[in-house]
């Protein structure tokens, strides 16, 4: 909760009961999740997701003149009527221009609308607060049907463990919920985050700092348009797990100069020597290993 609050989001508490059409839209609506005696006709189903309630809450704020709003909730969702079919979930939505770095109008001009990358950043922040190994997470394009298919993603740890989803909401989703955009959101499955292997102790581990200066090197690769940036990042990281401490994407470019169905992905590689100061020859050898591994894993070639 603290991690999302410091990102400018306000905590909301929404009903665990939602209308049947909302439940069906988000993968619920089964008979075993319907209430025998609902308190109202539009509160007939246990919620399969926190997002319908948060989207409706954001829209109520917009209807009252507060269109730029960011809300989050940490609570339970229901996949069945058994105790082990209840999940602990952290979810959030942003509407209008409610970005992390400011919203609404200012002397520098109007803030841009929220989008998929705002939701992704919120989801990663929530997972990091839960203790997830964010440096090992994999982002796959696309998500559940309530998101826009081209502006959404799924966060995984390994090939099978889904830790969360994020994206901009599909126009049909907003239509069913009687809401208007721009609206983006995320869901993080807290109980899917693996427990740390080491037992928690009051004693902090020894702080080990390298006496050698860290170095950053930039690379730009031309790859097929279908290649995901995350695949290229993992290939660069795997080139030398001892020296390469981080890889981040800072530019993606597509243009006629690159050829048909090609794109350029530029990355910044963080290199931390641990045993000695690296020479020019050491850096050249490391750069060669990075280029070769990226080529092997993605087919990418160094951009001229």
N, C-alpha and C positions, 0 to 999 in steps of 0.2 A: 504493500500500500504506500509506503513512504517513497519508494522509487518512482511510482506513477504520480504521486502528489507533487514531487519536486519537478516533474516535467509539465507542471501547469494544469494537471487534470484534477477534477473535483470528484470526490467519492459520492456515488449514488447507491441507494438501496431500492431495488425494484421488486415487484411481486414475483413470487415463484410460480404463480398461476397466470397463464396467458390464453388468448383466444385460440380456438382449434386451428383456424387457418394460419395463424402465426406459427404454431407448433409444427404443423405439417410442412411449412415453408423451410423450417430449419431442421428437418430430419426427424421430427417427433410425430405426435398425433396417434400413437398406438392406443388401443383400447385399455391396456393395463396402466396407462399414464393419465387416463381421464378420471376426474373426480366424481365420486358417487353423489355428492351433494355440494356443488359449487356455490360460492357465495354470490356469484353473479354469472349471467349467461356468457359474458366475455372473459371469464376466468375459469374455463372448463378443463384445461390441460396443464399438467406439470411441464415446466419449461425444459426443452432439450438444449437450450443455449441461453446465455445472458444477453446476447446481442439484440433480440427483439425488444426487450424492456428498455435497454439503453438507447436504442434508436428512437423509440417512442418518447422517452424522456427528453432527448435532445430536440425532437420536433416540438414538444410542448414548450420548451424554452424558446424556440424560434417563433412559435405562434404568439408568444408574449413579448416579442421584440428583442430577444437575446439569441441572435442567430449564430454567433461565434461561441461555441461551447465545447468543452472537452470533459467527458465523464468517464469514470471507471467504476468497476464493481468486482469484488472478490467474494465468491459465494459458490453455491452448489448448483449443478445441473443434473438432469435425470435421463438416463438411457433405458431404465427399466424400473420395476417395482421392488427390486431386491437391494439390500444395503450396499453390496459391492458394485451396484450399477449407478451409484451416485458419484459424480466427479467434482473435485475441487478445481475451480476455474477462475482465472483472472482475465477480465475482458475490458475493453475500452472503446470509445468512439470519439471522433473529432468531427465537428461540423463547421461549415463556412470557411473562415480563415483562421481558425483556432490552432495555429501552429505552435511548436515549442518556442520559437524565437519571436513570438509576438503575433497579434491579430489585429484586424480592423484597419482603420486609417491612421496614417502618421504623416509627418512633414516629408518623409522620403517616398510617399506614395502608398497605395493600398497593398496590403499583404496578399499573397497569392492564395488560391484555394488549397485546402488540405488534399492529400493524395496518398497513394500506395506507400510511398517511402516514409511518410509520417507514421503510418500504421506499423510499418516494419520496424522502425526505430523504437516505437513504444513496446512492441512485442519482445524485441531483443533486450530492452532495458528490464522488462518484467522477468524474463528468463534469467538474466544475470543476477537479479536480486534473489531469485529462488535457488541460486547456486548451480545453474546449468553451465556446462563448459562451452561458453559462447564461441571460443576459437575453433571448436570442432563441429559446430552446427552446419547443416546443409540446407540451403534454400532451393526449393523446387518451384518452378513456375506453376501457377494455377492453384485453385483451392476449391472449397465446397461451392455448390451451385448458387448460393446467395451472394457470392462475390462476382465482380466483373471478371470474366475469364482471362482477359489480357492484362489485368491490373491487380493481380492477387498472387499470393504465394503460400507455400506450406513449409514449415520449419521442422526439420528432422534431425535426429541424432542416430546416425547409422541408417541402414536401408529400411527399417521397419518401425522405429519409434517416432511417432508424430508428437511433437511438443507444442505445436500451435499453428494457427493460420492467421493471415492478415490480408487486407486489400481494400479496394474501393467497392462499395456495394452496387450490385446489379440494379439497373433502373426498374426491372420488374419486381425486385425485392422491395424497393422503396415504394413502388406503387401499391403493393399489397399492404404495406405497413402505413400507408397514407402519409408518407414522409417525403421530403424534398432534399436534394443535395446542395452542394457537394458534401458527401459523408463517407468517411472511411473508418475502419475499425480492426480489431484484432481479438483473438482468444488464445490464451495460454493455458495448457492443461497442467496445473501445478503438480498433481499426483503422478504425472508421467515423468517428471524430472528425477533422474536417478539419484539415490543417496550417495554422498561422498564415501569413498572406500575407507578413508582413514577415520578412526573414531575421534569425535570432537574432544578437544582438551582445552584447558585454560592457558596452556603454554603455547605461544606462537612459535612456528618453526623458525629456524635460523635464517636471517636475511642474508642472502648471498648476492652481492653486486659485483659485476665484472669491472676490473680496473681499466679496461680498454674502452675506447670511445666507440659508440654505435655509429653505424653508417647506413645511409639510405641510398638505394639505386633505383632508377626508373627503367622500365622496359615497356615496349609497345609491341604487341603481337597482332598479326593479321590472321583471323580464323574464319571458319564458316559461320554464317549468320545464326545457325542453329546451336552453336556452342554456347553454353552458359558461362557467365563470368565466374561463378562459383567453382566450376570444374577447373578453369584455368588457375584460379587462386590456390586450390588444393594441390595442383601439379607443381606450382612454384614452391609452396611450403614443403612438399615432400622431397624437393631436390637436395636439401641438406637440413635435416631436422635439428642439428646441433647449432648451426650458425644462423639460419633463417628463423627469426623470431616473430615475424609478422608480414602479411601481404595485404594490401588494400587497393581497390580499384579507384582510379581518379578520373578516368575518361573512357567513354565508349563512342566511337565515331563510325558512321557509315557514309559512303560516298562513291561516286562513279570512279574516282581515281583508284579505289581499292579493288575494283572488279565486281562482277555480278555475284550476288549472294555472299558477299564478304563483309566483314566489319573489323575494326581495330579496337582492341582492349588494352588500355594502358594501366600498368600496375606500379605501385611503389613497394619495394622490398626492403624490409628492415633487417639489417645484418648486425649481430652482436658477437664480436670475438670474445672468447672465454679463456684461451690459453696463451695467446700472443697477439701482437699487433700484426694485422694482415698486410702483406706486401701487395704491390700491383699484380704480381703473378698469382697470388692467392685469390684476389678479387676476380681476375680474368678466368681462373679455373672454376670458381663458384658460379660466375655468370654463364659460363659454358654449360655447366650442369643444369642450371635453371632453364636455359634455352632448350637443351636437349630433352629434359623431362617434360616441358610444356609441349614440345613437338611430338613426343611419344604419346602423351595422354590426350592431346586435343587436335593434333595436326597443325598447330599454329606455327607460323614462322615469324622471325624478328622483322619488324617493320623497318624499311630502309629510311 
